[in-house]
Amino acid sequence: MNPARRREIYRRLRAANPEPRSELAFRTPYELLVAVVLSAQATDRSVNLATAKLFASANTPQAMLALGEPRLREAIRTIGLYRTKAKNVIALSRLLLERHGGEVPARREDLESLPGVGRKTASVVLNVAFGEPAIAVDTHIFRVANRTGMAPGKNPLEVERKLLRFTPEEFRAHAHHWLILHGRYVCVARKPRCPDCPIRDLCDFRPKTRAYNAIFPRDP
């Protein structure tokens, strides 16, 4: 995909949603970190339902440790992998107090050293909480990057590196959210909504839906 087409894709996504936001509910970097850890293999909606009550009583590392792992498990048991996640949240809360004065660090290396925090989680926190132009490649962004031809790659890290290299600077701050929301609601996995897609004429995805092909039979 050439730079002009890639720029136009971002321009249209920005026009449709100038100020995209995370769909996870949070008020502080710590709440965001916990919510993202809980969101692995779970929907944002299910996480928000659980954290609405959880954060009312435990929204700091100190309060989370006081809550304890057994009660945390009960609070998040509706979320997949809740036992492992509860263990990680307690452990990372303890390390935040021991190593960072109870604050969420703004360095990738520090974030990735926390239990349950991998590259994707760290990228979300860096982008959303600290405004860094990081792109967390989840299944939605991976799909959009490959389908459209914006940044094809065989694995998330390859896609991430290409997106960071190819995304024009003016779009980097919000690229993560534009791409993930597009993949979540338009370029969905099983039945992509090509007729409703604002970038359909710029997309390299050949097997578009029947409805799209009927409307745009000669689309290049």
C-alpha positions in Angstrom: 0.0 0.0 0.0 1.4 3.4 -1.0 1.7 6.2 1.6 -1.0 8.3 0.0 -3.6 5.6 0.4 -2.5 4.9 3.9 -2.8 8.5 4.8 -6.3 8.7 3.3 -7.4 5.7 5.4 -6.4 7.5 8.6 -7.9 10.7 7.4 -11.3 9.1 7.0 -11.1 7.2 10.3 -10.3 10.5 12.0 -13.1 12.3 10.3 -15.5 9.7 11.5 -14.2 9.7 15.1 -11.9 12.7 15.8 -11.3 11.9 19.4 -11.4 8.1 19.9 -11.4 6.7 23.5 -10.8 3.4 25.1 -14.0 1.5 25.8 -12.6 0.3 29.2 -13.9 2.3 32.1 -11.2 3.9 34.3 -10.2 7.1 36.1 -6.5 6.6 36.9 -3.5 4.9 35.4 -3.8 2.2 38.0 -7.4 1.5 37.2 -6.5 1.4 33.5 -3.6 -1.1 34.1 -5.9 -3.4 36.1 -8.7 -3.2 33.6 -6.3 -4.0 30.7 -4.9 -7.0 32.5 -8.4 -8.2 33.2 -9.4 -7.7 29.6 -7.2 -10.4 28.1 -9.5 -12.9 26.4 -12.5 -11.0 27.7 -14.8 -8.3 26.4 -14.5 -4.7 27.5 -18.2 -4.8 28.6 -17.6 -7.8 30.9 -14.6 -6.1 32.4 -16.5 -2.8 33.0 -19.3 -4.6 34.7 -16.8 -6.2 37.1 -14.6 -3.2 37.7 -17.6 -0.9 38.4 -17.9 -2.6 41.8 -14.3 -3.5 42.2 -12.9 0.0 41.8 -15.5 1.3 44.3 -13.6 -0.4 47.1 -10.2 -1.1 45.6 -8.7 1.3 43.1 -5.2 1.7 44.4 -2.4 -0.8 45.0 -2.8 -0.5 48.7 -6.6 -1.0 48.6 -6.2 -4.0 46.3 -3.7 -5.7 48.6 -6.1 -5.0 51.5 -8.9 -6.6 49.5 -6.8 -9.8 49.1 -6.7 -12.4 46.4 -9.7 -14.5 47.6 -12.1 -11.5 47.5 -10.6 -10.3 44.3 -11.3 -13.6 42.7 -15.0 -13.4 43.7 -15.2 -9.8 42.4 -14.0 -10.8 38.9 -15.2 -14.4 38.6 -17.5 -13.5 35.7 -14.3 -12.7 33.6 -12.4 -15.5 31.9 -9.2 -16.8 33.5 -10.2 -14.9 36.7 -8.0 -17.0 39.0 -4.8 -16.3 37.1 -5.8 -12.6 36.7 -6.5 -12.2 40.4 -3.1 -13.6 41.2 -1.4 -11.2 38.8 -3.3 -8.1 39.9 -2.3 -8.8 43.5 1.3 -9.4 42.5 1.6 -6.4 40.3 0.0 -4.2 43.0 2.6 -5.3 45.5 5.4 -4.6 43.0 4.1 -1.1 42.2 4.3 -0.3 45.9 7.8 -1.9 46.3 9.4 -0.6 43.2 7.5 2.5 42.1 6.0 4.1 45.1 2.5 2.9 44.2 2.5 4.7 40.9 2.1 3.1 37.5 5.5 3.5 35.6 5.6 5.3 32.3 8.5 3.1 30.9 7.8 0.0 28.8 10.5 -2.0 30.5 9.0 -1.3 33.9 5.5 -2.1 32.8 6.5 -5.4 31.1 8.3 -6.5 34.3 5.0 -6.6 36.1 3.1 -9.9 36.4 0.4 -10.3 33.8 1.7 -7.4 31.7 3.0 -8.2 28.2 3.8 -6.0 25.3 0.2 -5.5 24.3 -0.9 -4.5 27.7 2.1 -2.2 28.2 1.3 -0.5 24.8 -2.3 0.2 25.8 -1.2 1.8 29.1 1.6 3.9 27.4 -0.9 5.1 24.8 -4.0 5.7 26.8 -2.5 6.8 30.2 0.7 8.6 29.0 -0.1 9.7 25.5 2.7 7.8 23.8 2.1 6.9 20.1 2.2 3.1 20.9 0.0 0.6 19.0 -1.2 -2.5 20.9 -1.8 -5.1 18.2 -4.6 -7.3 19.3 -6.7 -9.6 17.1 -8.7 -6.7 15.7 -5.8 -4.6 14.7 -3.9 -7.6 13.3 -6.9 -8.4 11.1 -7.4 -4.8 9.9 -3.7 -4.3 9.2 -3.6 -7.5 7.1 -6.9 -7.3 5.3 -6.5 -3.7 4.3 -2.9 -4.1 3.3 -1.9 -1.2 5.6 0.7 -3.3 7.4 0.6 -7.0 6.5 2.6 -9.3 8.9 2.8 -12.9 10.1 2.7 -12.0 13.8 1.6 -9.1 16.0 5.1 -7.7 16.5 5.7 -7.5 12.8 2.4 -5.7 12.3 3.2 -3.4 15.1 6.6 -2.4 13.8 5.2 -1.8 10.3 2.3 0.3 11.7 4.7 2.4 13.7 6.9 2.9 10.7 4.2 3.6 8.1 1.7 5.6 10.2 2.1 9.4 9.5 3.1 11.3 12.6 -0.1 13.3 12.8 -2.1 10.1 13.2 0.1 8.2 15.6 -1.5 9.3 18.8 -4.9 7.8 17.9 -4.0 5.1 15.4 -4.4 2.4 18.0 -8.0 3.3 18.8 -9.1 4.0 15.2 -7.8 0.6 14.1 -9.2 -1.4 17.0 -12.6 0.2 16.8 -12.7 -0.3 13.0 -11.9 -4.0 13.5 -14.4 -4.3 16.4 -17.4 -2.8 14.7 -16.8 -2.7 10.9 -14.0 -5.0 9.7 -15.3 -7.9 11.9 -13.9 -11.4 11.6 -16.7 -13.5 10.1 -18.8 -11.1 8.2 -17.0 -7.8 7.5 -19.5 -5.0 7.0 -17.9 -3.9 3.7 -20.9 -1.9 2.5 -20.8 0.3 5.6 -17.0 0.7 5.5 -15.7 4.2 5.1 -12.4 3.0 3.6 -13.8 0.2 1.3 -12.4 1.7 -1.9 -8.9 1.9 -0.3 -8.9 -1.6 1.1 -6.9 -4.5 -0.5 -9.2 -7.2 0.9 -10.3 -9.1 -2.2 -13.1 -11.4 -1.0 -15.4 -8.6 0.1 -19.0 -9.5 1.0 -21.5 -10.3 -1.6 -23.5 -7.2 -0.8 -20.4 -5.0 -1.4 -19.5 -6.7 -4.6 -23.0 -6.2 -5.9 -22.8 -2.5 -5.2 -19.2 -2.1 -6.3 -18.6 -4.8 -8.9 -15.6 -3.0 -10.5 -13.9 -1.9 -7.3 -10.2 -2.1 -7.9 
